[in-house]
Amino acid sequence: MQLNFDFLQPLLLASKMTLLLAGCSLALGLLIALALTIAQRSHCRLLGRLATTFALFIRGLPELLVLLLLYFVPTQLLHLL
């Protein structure tokens, strides 16, 4: 009986891409969170209120809706151009 491990190379490539995407998402999320935190703590009231409103709005939405918005809205905006 011979074992066939041809599936391992595509699986490892896919795993590498998944980890790369997860790392990029983490870095981008941290940068956005840092920017919002700095804006919320700034002495400019308007900037602080805008950042707080944005954070409360995003927290109040279900995650699936946020993902759908991030997926469909930019494509629709590109079609308008």
NORURRA-V143015 format. One record per residue. N is the residue number from 1. RES is the residue in three letters. SS is DSSP state (H for helix, E for strand, C for the rest). BURIAL is 1 if it has 24 or more other ideal C-beta (glycine too) atoms within 12 Angstrom, else 0. Layout:
n: {N,N}
res: {RES,RES}
ss: {SS,SS}
burial: {BURIAL,BURIAL}
This chain:
n: {1,2,3,4,5,6,7,8,9,10,11,12,13,14,15,16,17,18,19,20,21,22,23,24,25,26,27,28,29,30,31,32,33,34,35,36,37,38,39,40,41,42,43,44,45,46,47,48,49,50,51,52,53,54,55,56,57,58,59,60,61,62,63,64,65,66,67,68,69,70,71,72,73,74,75,76,77,78,79,80,81}
res: {MET,GLN,LEU,ASN,PHE,ASP,PHE,LEU,GLN,PRO,LEU,LEU,LEU,ALA,SER,LYS,MET,THR,LEU,LEU,LEU,ALA,GLY,CYS,SER,LEU,ALA,LEU,GLY,LEU,LEU,ILE,ALA,LEU,ALA,LEU,THR,ILE,ALA,GLN,ARG,SER,HIS,CYS,ARG,LEU,LEU,GLY,ARG,LEU,ALA,THR,THR,PHE,ALA,LEU,PHE,ILE,ARG,GLY,LEU,PRO,GLU,LEU,LEU,VAL,LEU,LEU,LEU,LEU,TYR,PHE,VAL,PRO,THR,GLN,LEU,LEU,HIS,LEU,LEU}
ss: {C,C,C,C,C,C,H,H,H,H,H,H,H,H,H,H,H,H,H,H,H,H,H,H,H,H,H,H,H,H,H,H,H,H,H,H,H,H,H,H,C,C,C,C,H,H,H,H,H,H,H,H,H,H,H,H,H,H,H,H,C,C,H,H,H,H,H,H,H,H,H,H,H,H,H,H,H,H,H,H,C}
burial: {0,0,0,0,0,0,0,0,0,0,0,0,0,0,0,0,0,0,0,0,0,0,0,0,0,0,0,0,0,0,0,0,0,0,0,1,0,0,0,0,0,0,0,0,0,0,0,0,0,0,1,0,0,0,0,0,0,0,0,0,0,0,0,0,0,0,0,0,0,0,0,0,0,0,0,0,0,0,0,0,0}
